[in-house]
Amino acid sequence: CSSCHGDPSVKRRFLILPSLLSGRVYVVDTATNPRAPSLHKVVEAEDIAEKTGLGFPHTSHCLASGDIMISCLGDKEGNADGNGFLLLDSEFNVKGRWEKPGHRPFLAMTSGTSLATRR
């Protein structure tokens, strides 16, 4: 996690779990009781969609600023556009989008593309 790199005063305390199915982001406290991790916070899909237009959070990345960037595979209407990155602050509140307005990142998914499993 880059937000902890080189700073011994910062602890890796939370596990960030984006959920494709629910659209939520679960934050699990793994430090208070390591043998029994507990749910610290849930970022609701409605809050993410309302503030960013994004949906289907996929992969989380810790930034050196302490913010958390999460790639999203679609928009709030369920289109598989792979159209952006959700930004959470250090308290796990929706801060906005990571990318600059008008600079939508190109991800390997476009409209009409579906996720398929290998057999």
Salt bridges, closest charged atoms under 4 A:
ASP29 OD2 - ARG13 NH2 2.98
GLU44 OE1 - ARG24 NE 2.83
ASP47 OD1 - LYS51 NZ 3.11
ASP67 OD2 - LYS95 NZ 2.73
GLU99 OE2 - ARG97 NH2 2.58
